[in-house]
Amino acid sequence: MNDQAWMERALTAAQRGGLATWQNPQVGAVLVKDDHLLAIGYHHRYGDYHAERDALSQVTPDQARGGTLYVTLEPCNHSGKQPPCSHLVVDYGIKRVVVGQLDPHQIVAGKGVQYLRDHGIQVTIGVLEQEARAINPHYNFFFTHQRPWIALKQAVTLDGKVALGNGKRTAITNQAVYDWVHQERAHYQAILAGSQTVLTDNPTLGTTAKLEHQPWRVILDRRGRLFEQAHLKIWQTTVYPTLVYTETPISLTLPGVEIKQLAEVTPKTVVDDLAQQGLQSLYVEGGPQIHNAFYQADLWDESITYLSPKLIGGRGVTAFSGPEPGRLMELVNVEVQKLGSDLRIRGERKCLPD
């Protein structure tokens, strides 16, 4: 088998980690000697063995010596929750390492490869690099752009409305979409909504997926209105870490809730703070003014729209409501999926920020 074929095995292994890796990337490793497979490893869950250590733990140094290690992401060269994998590779006498992609994390960023080369190991970089990058899109984006990947999610009628406008919850989409969204949220590390959406819909902003690390809930409540509403579901469920951003001094202490007072609550100040906390992806539920604020601030990378064959008309609330003149933005990598009678339309902004 050639390098591409072995790397494909490593890529398949990497994806077994799934959402359990949380803020760590999904990584796979394959150990080969004399064109014979010795071990397959992967990063099982956040804080657990890295893929290289998982693979090498299945053999002795004598068995591994002189072999080739295929790994989808550059081996780390620092001590964190696990010791450096690059040192272990050297200790096991690996002759050659084939890397899918370099790690964009500034702690690694080529240092792992350099350590291997400094110790006489032959390193090949970029085998199935595009496929390797595709496994960890949010991780790669975060450490390249120093902010989370941001998805704007909305449910709209055929006439572009998101609610009746009477202050009561409006069910736009069907049960199939409801179930899908609760699973979709699990693929993002934080879920954001504005105070008006929380007051109107009273959502849990959670997911039905079984996860070791649940997405954080992020609430924008400039005036602190929500703290007077003890019945809200966001205060009743503590399984999801919750951040509330406000401009109003709040002296309350609530279980599982962190209150952050900022001089100004804007998409940029919130996103900057979330980046400081290492959150790599953000799912913006809305409502329409929140969506528009992120859109106008150019803080979005993905649009997910659930389109339902319904009409509202009249004074119904329009998607992306705001006072500014409109701007036409084209989406690329567009996917259209049918969920019962509704459609899911997903796309990415045509020009991602540098």
C-alpha positions as CSV (number, residue, x, y, z in Angstrom):
1,M,0.0,0.0,0.0
2,N,1.2,3.6,-0.7
3,D,1.2,6.6,1.6
4,Q,-2.3,7.7,0.5
5,A,-3.8,4.4,1.2
6,W,-2.4,4.2,4.7
7,M,-3.4,7.8,5.4
8,E,-6.9,6.9,4.4
9,R,-6.9,4.3,7.2
10,A,-5.7,7.0,9.6
11,L,-8.4,9.4,8.5
12,T,-11.1,6.7,9.0
13,A,-9.8,6.0,12.5
14,A,-9.7,9.7,13.4
15,Q,-13.4,10.1,12.8
16,R,-14.2,7.5,15.4
17,G,-13.5,10.1,18.1
18,G,-16.5,12.1,16.9
19,L,-17.8,14.8,19.2
20,A,-16.1,13.2,22.3
21,T,-12.9,15.0,21.5
22,W,-14.6,18.4,22.4
23,Q,-12.0,21.2,22.0
24,N,-9.3,18.8,20.9
25,P,-9.1,17.8,17.2
26,Q,-10.1,14.4,15.8
27,V,-6.8,12.6,15.0
28,G,-6.0,9.1,13.7
29,A,-2.7,7.2,13.5
30,V,-1.6,4.1,11.7
31,L,1.7,2.3,12.5
32,V,3.2,0.3,9.6
33,K,6.4,-1.7,9.3
34,D,7.6,-3.5,6.1
35,D,4.2,-2.6,4.6
36,H,2.4,-4.6,7.3
37,L,-0.1,-2.9,9.7
38,L,1.0,-3.0,13.3
39,A,-1.5,-0.8,15.1
40,I,-4.3,1.8,14.5
41,G,-5.0,4.5,17.1
42,Y,-7.2,7.5,17.5
43,H,-8.0,10.2,20.0
44,H,-10.9,8.7,21.8
45,R,-12.1,11.6,23.9
46,Y,-11.0,15.0,25.4
47,G,-8.1,14.5,27.8
48,D,-7.4,10.9,26.8
49,Y,-4.5,9.5,24.9
50,H,-3.6,11.2,21.6
51,A,-3.8,9.1,18.5
52,E,0.0,8.5,18.3
53,R,0.1,7.3,21.9
54,D,-3.0,5.2,21.4
55,A,-1.3,3.4,18.4
56,L,2.1,3.0,20.0
57,S,0.7,1.7,23.3
58,Q,-0.4,-1.4,21.3
59,V,3.2,-2.4,20.5
60,T,6.6,-2.6,22.1
61,P,9.5,-0.2,21.1
62,D,11.3,-3.2,19.6
63,Q,8.2,-4.0,17.4
64,A,7.8,-0.4,16.3
65,R,11.5,0.4,15.7
66,G,12.2,1.3,12.0
67,G,8.5,1.6,11.3
68,T,6.4,4.4,9.6
69,L,3.8,6.3,11.5
70,Y,0.9,7.8,9.6
71,V,-0.9,10.6,11.5
72,T,-3.6,12.9,10.3
73,L,-2.3,15.9,12.3
74,E,1.2,17.0,13.3
75,P,2.3,15.3,16.6
76,C,2.4,17.7,19.5
77,N,5.6,18.8,21.1
78,H,4.3,20.1,24.4
79,S,2.9,18.8,27.7
80,G,-0.8,19.3,28.3
81,K,-3.3,16.8,29.5
82,Q,-0.9,14.3,27.8
83,P,2.9,14.3,27.4
84,P,4.4,15.3,24.0
85,C,3.7,12.7,21.3
86,S,6.8,13.8,19.3
87,H,9.0,12.6,22.1
88,L,7.3,9.2,22.3
89,V,7.7,8.7,18.5
90,V,11.5,9.3,19.0
91,D,11.6,7.0,22.0
92,Y,9.9,4.2,19.9
93,G,12.5,4.4,17.2
94,I,10.1,5.3,14.4
95,K,12.0,5.8,11.2
96,R,9.5,7.9,9.2
97,V,6.4,10.0,10.0
98,V,3.8,10.9,7.4
99,V,1.6,13.9,8.4
100,G,-1.7,14.8,6.9
101,Q,-1.6,18.5,8.0
102,L,0.4,20.7,10.2
103,D,-1.3,21.8,13.5
104,P,-2.4,25.4,13.3
105,H,-2.4,25.7,17.1
106,Q,0.3,28.2,18.0
107,I,1.7,25.8,20.7
108,V,2.5,23.2,18.0
109,A,2.6,25.0,14.6
110,G,5.6,23.1,13.1
111,K,7.4,22.5,16.4
112,G,6.4,18.8,16.4
113,V,7.8,18.2,12.9
114,Q,10.9,20.1,13.7
115,Y,11.6,18.0,16.8
116,L,11.2,14.8,14.8
117,R,13.6,16.0,12.1
118,D,16.1,17.2,14.7
119,H,16.2,13.6,16.0
120,G,16.8,12.1,12.6
121,I,13.3,11.0,11.7
122,Q,12.2,11.5,8.0
123,V,9.0,13.5,7.9
124,T,6.6,13.8,4.9
125,I,3.9,16.5,5.2
126,G,0.7,17.1,3.3
127,V,-0.5,13.6,2.3
128,L,-4.3,13.9,1.8
129,E,-4.0,17.3,3.5
130,Q,-7.4,18.6,2.3
131,E,-9.1,15.5,3.6
132,A,-7.3,15.8,6.9
133,R,-8.3,19.5,7.3
134,A,-11.9,18.6,6.5
135,I,-12.2,16.4,9.6
136,N,-11.6,19.4,12.0
137,P,-13.0,22.5,10.2
138,H,-13.9,24.4,13.4
139,Y,-10.6,23.6,15.0
140,N,-8.6,24.7,12.0
141,F,-10.6,27.9,11.5
142,F,-10.3,28.9,15.2
143,F,-6.5,28.6,15.3
144,T,-6.1,30.3,11.9
145,H,-8.5,33.2,12.5
146,Q,-8.4,33.4,16.4
147,R,-12.2,33.4,16.7
148,P,-14.9,30.8,16.6
149,W,-16.6,29.6,13.4
150,I,-20.0,31.3,13.4
151,A,-23.2,29.8,12.0
152,L,-26.4,31.8,11.7
153,K,-29.4,29.6,12.0
154,Q,-33.0,30.6,11.3
155,A,-36.4,29.2,10.5
156,V,-38.5,31.2,8.0
157,T,-41.7,31.1,6.1
158,L,-41.9,31.4,2.3
159,D,-42.5,35.2,2.7
160,G,-39.4,35.6,4.8
161,K,-41.0,35.9,8.2
162,V,-39.7,34.3,11.4
163,A,-42.6,35.1,13.8
164,L,-46.2,36.6,13.9
165,G,-45.0,39.6,15.9
166,N,-47.5,39.3,18.7
167,G,-44.9,38.4,21.3
168,K,-45.9,34.8,21.4
169,R,-43.9,31.8,20.2
170,T,-44.4,31.0,16.6
171,A,-43.8,27.4,15.5
172,I,-42.5,27.8,11.9
173,T,-41.0,24.3,11.1
174,N,-42.1,20.7,11.6
175,Q,-41.1,18.0,14.1
176,A,-38.5,16.6,11.8
177,V,-36.7,20.0,11.8
178,Y,-37.1,20.3,15.6
179,D,-35.4,16.9,16.0
180,W,-32.7,17.7,13.5
181,V,-31.8,21.0,15.1
182,H,-31.4,19.4,18.5
183,Q,-28.8,17.1,17.0
184,E,-27.2,19.8,14.9
185,R,-26.5,22.0,18.0
186,A,-24.2,19.2,19.3
187,H,-21.7,20.0,16.5
188,Y,-21.1,23.5,17.9
189,Q,-19.4,24.4,21.2
190,A,-21.7,27.3,22.0
191,I,-25.3,28.2,21.2
192,L,-26.3,31.9,21.3
193,A,-29.6,33.7,21.6
194,G,-30.8,37.2,22.4
195,S,-33.0,38.0,25.4
196,Q,-36.1,38.6,23.3
197,T,-35.9,35.1,21.8
198,V,-35.5,33.7,25.3
199,L,-38.5,35.6,26.6
200,T,-40.7,34.7,23.6
201,D,-39.8,31.1,23.0
202,N,-38.5,30.1,26.5
203,P,-36.0,27.5,25.0
204,T,-33.6,25.3,26.8
205,L,-31.0,26.0,24.0
206,G,-29.7,22.5,24.5
207,T,-29.2,19.3,22.6
208,T,-30.7,15.8,22.8
209,A,-27.3,14.3,21.9
210,K,-25.5,12.3,24.6
211,L,-22.3,14.2,25.1
212,E,-19.6,14.2,27.7
213,H,-19.2,18.0,27.1
214,Q,-22.4,19.8,26.4
215,P,-22.5,23.0,24.3
216,W,-22.3,26.2,26.3
217,R,-25.4,28.5,26.2
218,V,-24.6,32.1,25.5
219,I,-27.3,34.7,26.2
220,L,-27.1,38.4,25.2
221,D,-29.2,40.4,27.7
222,R,-27.9,44.0,27.7
223,R,-30.6,45.3,30.1
224,G,-30.7,42.3,32.4
225,R,-34.3,41.6,31.7
226,L,-34.1,37.8,32.0
227,F,-33.0,37.7,35.7
228,E,-36.5,38.8,36.7
229,Q,-38.1,35.8,35.0
230,A,-37.5,32.8,37.3
231,H,-39.7,30.5,35.2
232,L,-37.3,30.5,32.2
233,K,-35.9,27.1,31.2
234,I,-32.4,28.5,31.0
235,W,-32.4,28.9,34.8
236,Q,-34.0,25.5,35.4
237,T,-31.4,23.3,33.6
238,T,-27.8,23.3,34.8
239,V,-26.4,20.6,32.6
240,Y,-25.3,23.3,30.0
241,P,-22.7,25.8,31.1
242,T,-24.3,29.2,30.6
243,L,-22.8,32.6,29.9
244,V,-25.0,35.8,30.1
245,Y,-23.5,39.0,28.7
246,T,-25.1,42.2,30.0
247,E,-24.3,45.9,30.4
248,T,-26.3,46.0,33.6
249,P,-24.7,45.3,37.1
250,I,-26.2,42.0,38.3
251,S,-25.5,40.8,41.8
252,L,-27.2,37.4,41.6
253,T,-25.5,34.0,41.8
254,L,-27.1,31.2,39.9
255,P,-25.9,27.6,39.6
256,G,-24.2,26.9,36.3
257,V,-24.4,30.5,35.2
258,E,-21.6,33.0,34.7
259,I,-22.7,36.6,34.4
260,K,-20.3,38.8,32.4
261,Q,-20.8,42.6,32.5
262,L,-19.3,44.4,29.5
263,A,-19.1,48.1,28.8
264,E,-20.9,47.3,25.5
265,V,-22.5,44.0,24.4
266,T,-21.9,43.7,20.7
267,P,-21.2,40.7,18.4
268,K,-17.5,41.6,18.4
269,T,-17.1,42.0,22.2
270,V,-18.9,38.7,22.8
271,V,-17.0,36.8,20.1
272,D,-13.7,38.1,21.4
273,D,-14.6,36.9,24.9
274,L,-15.7,33.5,23.6
275,A,-12.4,33.2,21.7
276,Q,-10.5,33.9,24.9
277,Q,-12.3,31.0,26.5
278,G,-11.3,28.7,23.7
279,L,-14.8,28.1,22.2
280,Q,-14.2,27.2,18.6
281,S,-17.7,27.3,17.1
282,L,-20.8,29.3,17.7
283,Y,-24.4,28.5,16.6
284,V,-26.4,31.7,16.6
285,E,-30.1,31.0,17.1
286,G,-31.2,34.6,16.9
287,G,-33.6,36.4,16.8
288,P,-33.6,38.5,13.7
289,Q,-32.0,41.6,15.2
290,I,-29.2,39.4,16.6
291,H,-28.7,37.7,13.2
292,N,-28.6,41.1,11.5
293,A,-26.0,42.4,14.1
294,F,-23.7,39.5,13.4
295,Y,-24.3,39.8,9.6
296,Q,-23.5,43.6,9.6
297,A,-20.4,43.0,11.7
298,D,-19.2,40.4,9.2
299,L,-19.0,37.9,12.0
300,W,-20.5,34.9,10.3
301,D,-19.2,32.0,8.2
302,E,-22.2,29.8,7.7
303,S,-25.9,30.2,7.1
304,I,-28.4,27.5,8.0
305,T,-32.0,28.3,7.0
306,Y,-35.0,26.1,7.6
307,L,-37.6,27.0,5.0
308,S,-41.2,26.0,5.7
309,P,-44.1,26.2,3.2
310,K,-46.1,28.6,5.3
311,L,-47.1,32.3,5.0
312,I,-47.5,34.9,7.6
313,G,-47.9,38.3,5.8
314,G,-49.0,41.5,7.6
315,R,-46.8,42.7,10.4
316,G,-45.0,39.5,10.9
317,V,-41.3,39.7,12.0
318,T,-38.9,39.6,9.0
319,A,-35.7,37.7,9.1
320,F,-32.5,39.7,9.6
321,S,-34.4,42.8,10.7
322,G,-32.3,46.0,11.0
323,P,-32.1,49.7,10.1
324,E,-29.1,49.4,7.8
325,P,-29.3,49.2,4.0
326,G,-29.2,45.6,2.8
327,R,-26.1,43.9,1.4
328,L,-26.2,41.0,-1.0
329,M,-23.9,38.1,0.0
330,E,-23.5,34.9,-2.0
331,L,-23.2,31.5,-0.4
332,V,-21.0,28.7,-1.6
333,N,-20.8,25.0,-0.9
334,V,-24.6,25.1,-0.7
335,E,-26.5,22.0,0.5
336,V,-30.3,21.5,0.2
337,Q,-32.0,18.8,2.3
338,K,-35.7,17.9,2.6
339,L,-37.0,17.3,6.1
340,G,-40.6,16.3,5.7
341,S,-42.3,19.3,4.0
342,D,-39.5,21.7,5.1
343,L,-36.2,22.4,3.5
344,R,-32.8,22.8,5.2
345,I,-30.5,25.1,3.2
346,R,-27.0,25.4,4.3
347,G,-24.1,27.4,2.8
348,E,-20.9,29.2,3.6
349,R,-20.0,32.8,2.9
350,K,-18.3,33.2,-0.4
351,C,-15.2,35.1,0.9
352,L,-14.1,34.0,4.3
353,P,-12.2,36.7,6.2
354,D,-8.4,36.7,5.9
